[in-house]
């Protein structure tokens, strides 16, 4: 059944038809705890909206403006954020398992403790984001822009980071076991105490990187650039140069 009504907070016209919300302006609204599982929010304006704890499993956010929105602990497994704009958004503790974030703009966003296992982040802009303690196992971050990002203690086991830019990123204590970092740029990155066991770093740029105490056992370092890198106490047992 089709329904037309005004949103009680934004006073904008809301058109809802069979799980679709079209051309809706929710700017600054409080939608905390809303349940909109599987809804189509393509291209909507959610700038500055409070969506803390909301349920958006499988929702379509393609091209949506979600700048500075609060999505803390929101449930967004399998959601589609392709080319959405999430600059400065708060996604702390959000569940984005298997979500599509290809080409998404997340510069300056807070993803601390977020669940991004099997998420698709190819070509996304994650410069300066906070991913401390985030779960990124098996995530696809090919060609992702992560310059200056805080990825301390994050779990990236088996993640795909080919051609990713991790220049000056903080990966202290991160788990990168079996990760694919071929051709990745890790210049001046902090990898102190990181676990890179079995990681593929072929042709990677590690110039000036801090690898103090890192575990590179059985890692592939063929043609990797390590000039000026700090290898103090680094475990290189079985590494392939």
DOVEX-635944 format. One record per residue (C-alpha): x, y negated, z; residue in three letters. Coordinates in steps of 0.001 Angstrom, whole numbers, padded with zeros to 6 digits, always signed. Layout:
<lumvexs>
XYZALA;...
</lumvexs>
This chain:
<lumvexs>
+000000+000000+000000UNK;+001337-003440-000931UNK;+001559-006077+001756UNK;+002237-009812+001772UNK;+002971-011665+004978UNK;+005207-014321+006497UNK;+008113-013269+008650UNK;+007419-014490+012217UNK;+010928-015906+012627UNK;+012089-017107+009222UNK;+008588-018082+008032UNK;+009610-016816+004604UNK;+007303-014762+002400UNK;+007953-011062+002846UNK;+007023-008696+000029UNK;+007083-005077+001034UNK;+006142-002331-001389UNK;+007013+001323-000983UNK;+010161+000666+001045UNK;+011353-002347-000926UNK;+012043-005878+000299UNK;+012511-008204-002643UNK;+013915-011745-002656UNK;+013612-012041+001100UNK;+015455-014745+003026UNK;+016129-013555+006582UNK;+018704-016290+007280UNK;+019433-016452+011030UNK;+016652-014022+011962UNK;+016699-011678+014954UNK;+016069-008137+013706UNK;+017751-006345+016574UNK;+016826-002685+016715UNK;+014727-002742+013506UNK;+014078+000593+011761UNK;+014381+000217+007984UNK;+015756+003603+007004UNK;+016127+004027+003253UNK;+014753+000555+002455UNK;+015795-001369-000669UNK;+017468-004639+000396UNK;+019313-005270-002831UNK;+020355-008904-003160UNK;+018609-010140+000008UNK;+019961-012909+002245UNK;+020921-011583+005687UNK;+023429-014319+006502UNK;+023828-014765+010260UNK;+021078-012243+011020UNK;+021156-010244+014264UNK;+020836-006572+013267UNK;+022465-005064+016332UNK;+021547-001404+016722UNK;+019254-001468+013665UNK;+018630+001718+011678UNK;+019497+001346+007985UNK;+020403+004928+007122UNK;+020514+005328+003348UNK;+019481+001698+002762UNK;+020401-000199-000415UNK;+022358-003412+000297UNK;+023884-003810-003174UNK;+024911-007428-003757UNK;+023356-008581-000471UNK;+024666-011627+001426UNK;+025431-010397+004950UNK;+027998-013045+005915UNK;+028513-013510+009680UNK;+025692-011059+010450UNK;+025717-009012+013652UNK;+025572-005301+012796UNK;+027104-004060+016016UNK;+026385-000346+016526UNK;+023967-000335+013574UNK;+023178+003036+011997UNK;+024033+002850+008294UNK;+025096+006344+007297UNK;+025011+006768+003527UNK;+024001+003141+002927UNK;+024981+001438-000336UNK;+026876-001857+000118UNK;+028386-001990-003362UNK;+029645-005545-004023UNK;+027883-006886-000923UNK;+029267-009951+000874UNK;+030097-009233+004531UNK;+032660-011923+005309UNK;+033056-012330+009072UNK;+030342-009772+009838UNK;+030391-007966+013186UNK;+030327-004214+012532UNK;+031850-003136+015831UNK;+030949+000477+016554UNK;+028686+000658+013487UNK;+028088+004045+011863UNK;+028979+003869+008159UNK;+029740+007531+007559UNK;+029629+008277+003850UNK;+028583+004711+003018UNK;+029384+003159-000358UNK;+031400-000045+000143UNK;+033047-000169-003257UNK;+034107-003694-004126UNK;+032625-005049-000900UNK;+033947-008338+000535UNK;+034723-007767+004237UNK;+037470-010323+004803UNK;+037716-011229+008496UNK;+035033-008724+009526UNK;+035088-006890+012869UNK;+035060-003116+012352UNK;+036607-002152+015663UNK;+035619+001403+016543UNK;+033441+001710+013432UNK;+032705+005158+011998UNK;+033769+005222+008347UNK;+034463+008904+007781UNK;+034110+009811+004084UNK;+033199+006182+003293UNK;+033910+004848-000185UNK;+035907+001580+000033UNK;+037680+001524-003318UNK;+038811-001998-004229UNK;+037185-003567-001171UNK;+038586-006751+000368UNK;+039458-005949+003978UNK;+042113-008615+004515UNK;+042515-009550+008158UNK;+039775-007180+009329UNK;+039832-005566+012764UNK;+039752-001773+012360UNK;+041273-000957+015721UNK;+040279+002546+016760UNK;+038090+002978+013678UNK;+037408+006451+012284UNK;+038373+006646+008603UNK;+039041+010332+008079UNK;+038855+011291+004394UNK;+037793+007730+003486UNK;+038565+006445-000009UNK;+040529+003182+000197UNK;+042149+003260-003220UNK;+043348-000230-004220UNK;+041758-001694-001083UNK;+043096-005041+000116UNK;+044163-004653+003756UNK;+046824-007330+004090UNK;+047239-008364+007721UNK;+044526-005991+008908UNK;+044574-004613+012453UNK;+044356-000822+012093UNK;+045954+000049+015424UNK;+045081+003514+016767UNK;+042690+004128+013851UNK;+042188+007648+012513UNK;+042960+007836+008786UNK;+043733+011534+008579UNK;+043434+012669+004984UNK;+042439+009182+003810UNK;+043039+008158+000200UNK;+045069+004918+000119UNK;+046697+005081-003295UNK;+047714+001577-004480UNK;+046260+000042-001300UNK;+047780-003234-000092UNK;+048726-002848+003581UNK;+051304-005623+003646UNK;+051874-006924+007192UNK;+049100-004656+008484UNK;+049223-003371+012067UNK;+049082+000440+011989UNK;+050669+001007+015370UNK;+049723+004424+016706UNK;+047472+005124+013708UNK;+046850+008682+012552UNK;+047777+008933+008860UNK;+048370+012657+008839UNK;+048140+014038+005288UNK;+047043+010630+003984UNK;+047691+009743+000343UNK;+049719+006507+000251UNK;+051237+006829-003219UNK;+052261+003415-004554UNK;+050822+001751-001430UNK;+052298-001569-000330UNK;+053383-001321+003322UNK;+055943-004106+003256UNK;+056513-005576+006733UNK;+053760-003314+008102UNK;+053907-002144+011717UNK;+053818+001662+011835UNK;+055388+002081+015252UNK;+054426+005444+016701UNK;+052156+006236+013754UNK;+051573+009851+012727UNK;+052444+010268+009042UNK;+053020+014003+009118UNK;+052672+015403+005603UNK;+051667+012013+004219UNK;+052304+011276+000552UNK;+054378+008072+000362UNK;+055783+008643-003104UNK;+056741+005287-004676UNK;+055379+003439-001636UNK;+056835+000087-000605UNK;+058099+000268+002989UNK;+060537-002653+002824UNK;+061002-004169+006258UNK;+058362-001894+007767UNK;+058559-000942+011431UNK;+058625+002865+011627UNK;+060076+003080+015113UNK;+059074+006373+016698UNK;+056831+007275+013769UNK;+056285+010894+012783UNK;+057210+011424+009112UNK;+057742+015147+009369UNK;+057294+016824+005975UNK;+056243+013519+004410UNK;+056849+012834+000727UNK;+059115+009780+000431UNK;+060317+010274-003117UNK;+061237+006933-004698UNK;+059869+005087-001674UNK;+061427+001688-000982UNK;+062704+001635+002603UNK;+065236-001195+002515UNK;+065298-003001+005859UNK;+062841-000594+007466UNK;+063227+000214+011168UNK;+063732+003990+011403UNK;+064819+004110+015041UNK;+063639+007331+016686UNK;+061663+008186+013535UNK;+061041+011895+012962UNK;+062108+012671+009394UNK;+062365+016443+009798UNK;+061509+018157+006525UNK;+060770+014861+004764UNK;+061289+014862+001019UNK;+063469+012050-000314UNK;
</lumvexs>
